[in-house]
């Protein structure tokens, strides 16, 4: 790695750290705006609200550090792979739910008798045909 590339990476790192500090500051501002409503709704004192603000900031900063540490250890590729696996699982669940709704409507289980096939499908609770292919 050349010296200019190291220098460029240092500036990127500084930019990311500065951005995270801006996010924490903005989040603290939002919390401070909500404090009067919290005090009125919960009926707490000013010192209790200060504890809430301090705890909120500590938890937020701690999570930011922990997630940054995980990113350093495992890299961006592992995070991208985890997001991709999560997306695939969600899409698979959506398809299964859609197929079940479709099978239910074809079988007339939703109260409407669509289509000419009025016999219910013999699907098990996982939405699969039983062994032997019975219908």
TARANOR-V653489 format. One record per residue. RES is the residue in three letters. PHI is phi as a letter, one per 40 degrees, with the letter a starting at -180 (NA if undefined). BURIAL is + if it has 9 or more other C-alpha atoms within 8 Angstrom, else -. Layout:
BEGIN
res: {RES	RES}
phi: {PHI	PHI}
burial: {BURIAL	BURIAL}
END
This chain:
BEGIN
res: {UNK	UNK	UNK	UNK	UNK	UNK	UNK	UNK	UNK	UNK	UNK	UNK	UNK	UNK	UNK	UNK	UNK	UNK	UNK	UNK	UNK	UNK	UNK	UNK	UNK	UNK	UNK	UNK	UNK	UNK	UNK	UNK	UNK	UNK	UNK	UNK	UNK	UNK	UNK	UNK	UNK	UNK	UNK	UNK	UNK	UNK	UNK	UNK	UNK	UNK	UNK	UNK	UNK	UNK	UNK	UNK	UNK	UNK	UNK	UNK	UNK	UNK	UNK	UNK	UNK	UNK	UNK	UNK	UNK	UNK	UNK	UNK	UNK	UNK	UNK	UNK	UNK	UNK	UNK	UNK	UNK	UNK	UNK	UNK	UNK	UNK	UNK	UNK	UNK	UNK	UNK	UNK	UNK	UNK	UNK	UNK	UNK	UNK	UNK	UNK	UNK	UNK	UNK	UNK	UNK	UNK	UNK	UNK	UNK	UNK	UNK	UNK	UNK	UNK	UNK	UNK	UNK	UNK	UNK	UNK	UNK	UNK	UNK	UNK	UNK	UNK	UNK	UNK	UNK	UNK	UNK	UNK	UNK	UNK	UNK}
phi: {NA	c	c	c	c	c	c	c	c	c	c	c	c	c	c	c	c	c	c	c	c	c	c	c	c	c	c	c	c	c	c	c	c	c	d	d	c	c	c	c	c	c	g	b	c	c	c	c	c	c	c	c	c	c	c	c	c	c	c	c	c	c	c	c	c	c	c	c	c	c	c	c	c	b	g	c	c	c	c	c	c	c	c	c	c	c	c	c	c	c	c	c	c	c	c	c	c	c	c	c	c	c	c	c	c	c	c	g	c	c	g	b	c	c	g	c	c	c	c	c	c	c	c	c	c	c	g	b	c	c	d	g	g	c	b}
burial: {-	-	-	-	-	+	-	-	-	-	-	-	-	-	-	-	-	-	-	-	-	-	-	+	-	-	-	+	-	-	+	-	-	-	+	-	-	+	+	-	-	-	-	+	-	-	-	-	+	-	-	-	+	-	-	-	+	-	-	+	+	-	-	-	-	-	-	-	-	+	+	-	-	+	+	-	-	-	+	-	-	-	-	-	-	-	-	-	-	-	-	-	-	-	-	+	-	-	-	+	-	-	+	+	+	+	+	+	+	-	-	-	+	+	-	-	-	+	-	-	-	-	+	-	-	-	-	-	+	+	-	-	-	-	-}
END
